[in-house]
Amino acid sequence: MTSSDLWDAETAARYDEASAAMFAPAVLDPAVDLLAGLAGGGRALELAIGTGRVGIPLAERGVEVTGIELSAPMVEQLHRKRPDLPVVVGDMATTRAEGEFSLVYLVFNTIGNLCTQDEQVACFANAARHLRPGGRFLVEVGVPALRRLPPGQAAVPFDVTEEHLGFDTYDPVTQRATSHHYTRQRDGSYRYDPHHFRYVWPGELDLMARLAGLSPESRWSDWSREPFTADSESHVSVWRRG
């Protein structure tokens, strides 16, 4: 059984609206541009494809996209928008999709949904099994914000507005963390949604890739390929199968 949180029907139904900022062209277009280029005319597999925020526009670029997704309700939302996009329901660490791919990718911090190191290692191995020789595995994930967590402080805020309050709490021993979301409702009340994840360092991901037989190719701070530095808050990393 995976350690991932499981998105139920209620959460899936409001996912696109709650993540509306991530659908903005300024956010989405650079990601789709880069992924389409890396696919190079070959097939692409999205792990944790969700409701198709990235997979659908990538398919609209002419890339043959397949998905793996743990939550059947999320797949139902995707298929309301793009019925012909194939998705296998299952755990991204172990579930297989048919055939080989030029590109496997995992975006929007979703590697952290696997809350144990063993599962994250298995996810890299699963991605490698799907890749044709020369194929690439891409991961987009944030850099843990522990530098912003001074002694005695319990949480790091990542979003503070009238409509939404977001805080991350970290356990440096287990590398487990929780994103706490407080979202304002129409009646003025707030809905609380926790999301559990395991944070992972860039160097740790490189070692997972090596264990899976993948070699590092690129690392940028964002989809626009800005250089990755010590101050980068996220990274887009690419490893290649030999």
C-alpha positions in Angstrom: 0.0 0.0 0.0 1.4 3.4 -1.0 2.0 6.0 1.7 0.5 8.7 -0.6 -2.5 10.7 0.4 -5.5 9.6 -1.7 -7.5 12.3 -3.4 -11.2 11.5 -3.0 -14.1 12.5 -5.2 -14.8 15.8 -3.4 -11.1 16.9 -3.5 -10.9 15.8 -7.2 -14.0 17.8 -8.1 -12.5 21.1 -6.7 -8.9 20.4 -7.7 -8.8 22.5 -10.9 -10.4 25.5 -9.3 -8.2 25.3 -6.2 -5.1 25.1 -8.4 -6.2 27.7 -10.9 -3.0 29.7 -10.6 -1.1 26.6 -11.9 -3.2 26.6 -15.1 -2.2 30.2 -16.0 -0.3 30.3 -19.4 2.7 32.0 -17.8 3.1 29.0 -15.5 2.0 26.2 -17.8 3.3 27.1 -21.3 7.1 26.9 -20.3 6.5 23.5 -18.8 4.7 22.1 -21.8 7.3 23.7 -24.2 10.2 22.0 -22.3 8.4 18.6 -22.0 7.5 18.6 -25.7 11.1 19.3 -26.6 12.4 16.5 -24.4 9.9 14.0 -25.8 11.4 14.6 -29.2 8.5 13.2 -31.1 8.3 10.1 -28.9 5.8 8.9 -26.3 5.5 10.5 -22.9 4.4 9.1 -19.6 3.2 11.3 -16.8 3.4 9.9 -13.3 0.6 11.2 -11.0 -1.1 12.8 -14.0 -4.0 14.1 -11.8 -6.7 15.9 -13.7 -4.4 16.4 -16.7 -3.2 20.0 -16.0 0.0 19.2 -17.9 -0.8 16.0 -19.8 -3.7 17.4 -21.7 -2.0 20.5 -23.2 1.1 18.3 -23.9 -1.2 15.9 -25.9 -2.6 18.9 -27.7 0.9 19.6 -28.9 0.9 16.3 -30.7 2.8 14.2 -28.1 1.4 10.8 -27.4 0.8 11.0 -23.6 -0.1 8.2 -21.2 -0.7 8.7 -17.5 -0.4 6.8 -14.2 -2.6 8.1 -11.4 -3.5 6.7 -7.9 -6.8 8.4 -7.6 -9.7 7.1 -9.7 -11.8 10.3 -9.1 -8.9 12.4 -10.4 -8.9 10.3 -13.6 -12.6 10.8 -13.9 -12.1 14.5 -13.9 -9.3 14.2 -16.5 -11.5 12.1 -18.8 -14.3 14.6 -18.7 -11.9 16.9 -20.4 -10.0 14.5 -22.6 -11.7 11.0 -22.8 -9.1 9.5 -25.2 -6.0 10.1 -23.0 -5.1 6.7 -21.6 -4.5 6.5 -17.8 -3.6 3.5 -15.7 -5.0 3.7 -12.2 -2.3 2.7 -9.7 0.7 3.6 -7.6 3.4 5.5 -9.5 6.2 3.6 -7.6 5.1 0.2 -9.0 2.4 0.4 -11.6 3.4 -0.3 -15.2 2.0 1.3 -18.4 2.3 -0.6 -21.7 5.2 0.1 -24.0 8.4 2.2 -23.9 8.6 6.0 -23.6 11.0 8.7 -24.7 10.1 10.8 -21.6 8.7 10.0 -18.1 8.0 13.1 -16.0 6.7 13.9 -12.5 5.8 17.6 -11.8 4.5 20.0 -9.1 6.3 18.4 -6.1 4.6 15.1 -6.6 7.6 12.9 -5.9 7.0 14.0 -2.3 3.6 12.3 -2.2 5.6 9.1 -1.7 6.3 9.5 2.0 9.1 7.0 2.4 12.5 6.9 0.9 12.0 3.3 -0.2 9.0 4.3 -2.3 10.8 7.3 -3.8 13.7 5.0 -4.8 11.1 2.5 -6.3 9.5 5.4 -8.3 12.9 6.1 -10.0 13.3 2.4 -10.8 9.8 2.3 -12.2 10.4 5.4 -14.3 13.6 3.8 -15.7 11.8 0.6 -16.6 9.5 2.6 -18.8 12.2 4.4 -20.7 13.7 3.4 -24.0 17.5 3.7 -24.3 18.4 7.4 -24.3 15.0 8.3 -22.8 14.7 10.9 -20.0 13.1 11.2 -16.6 12.2 14.7 -15.4 11.2 15.8 -11.9 10.0 19.2 -10.8 10.1 19.7 -7.0 10.8 22.4 -4.4 14.0 22.7 -2.4 13.1 22.1 1.3 12.8 25.5 3.0 14.6 24.5 6.2 16.9 27.5 5.9 13.8 29.6 6.7 13.0 27.5 9.8 15.0 29.0 12.8 15.2 27.2 16.1 11.9 27.3 18.0 9.8 28.0 14.9 7.3 25.3 14.0 6.2 26.2 10.5 7.2 28.0 7.3 4.5 30.0 5.5 4.3 29.6 1.8 1.1 31.5 1.0 -0.6 34.2 3.2 -3.6 35.9 1.6 -7.2 36.7 2.6 -8.4 33.7 0.6 -5.7 31.1 1.6 -3.2 30.5 4.3 -0.5 27.9 3.7 2.1 26.6 6.1 4.6 23.8 5.9 5.8 21.9 9.1 8.9 19.7 8.9 10.3 16.7 10.7 14.1 16.9 10.0 14.6 13.4 11.4 12.2 11.5 9.1 12.1 14.1 6.3 8.3 13.9 6.5 6.4 17.1 6.3 2.8 18.5 6.1 1.4 21.3 4.1 -1.5 22.9 6.0 -4.0 24.7 3.8 -6.7 26.9 5.2 -9.0 28.1 2.4 -11.7 30.7 2.9 -15.2 29.6 2.0 -18.0 31.8 0.7 -19.7 31.9 4.1 -16.5 33.3 5.6 -15.4 30.1 7.3 -12.2 28.3 6.5 -11.7 24.7 5.2 -8.7 22.9 6.5 -6.9 20.5 4.1 -3.6 18.9 5.2 -1.3 17.3 2.6 1.5 14.9 3.8 4.8 14.5 1.9 8.4 13.6 2.2 10.8 16.3 1.3 13.9 15.3 -0.7 17.2 17.0 -1.5 18.6 17.4 -5.1 21.6 15.3 -4.3 19.4 12.6 -2.8 17.4 12.5 -6.1 20.7 12.1 -8.0 21.6 9.1 -5.9 18.1 7.6 -6.5 18.6 8.1 -10.2 22.0 6.4 -10.1 20.5 3.4 -8.4 18.0 3.2 -11.2 20.7 3.3 -13.9 20.1 7.0 -14.9 22.7 9.6 -15.4 22.3 13.4 -14.6 21.7 15.5 -17.7 20.3 18.9 -16.6 19.1 20.9 -13.6 17.5 24.3 -13.7 15.7 26.4 -11.1 12.5 26.5 -13.2 10.8 25.6 -16.5 12.4 28.6 -18.2 15.8 27.0 -17.7 17.2 29.6 -15.3 20.4 28.4 -13.6 20.0 26.4 -10.4 21.8 28.1 -7.5 22.2 27.8 -3.8 19.2 30.2 -3.4 16.9 28.4 -5.8 13.6 27.5 -4.2 12.8 24.7 -6.7 14.4 22.8 -9.5 13.6 21.0 -12.7 16.0 18.0 -13.1 16.5 15.6 -15.9 18.3 12.2 -15.9 18.9 10.0 -18.9 18.9 6.3 -19.5 22.1 5.1 -21.2 
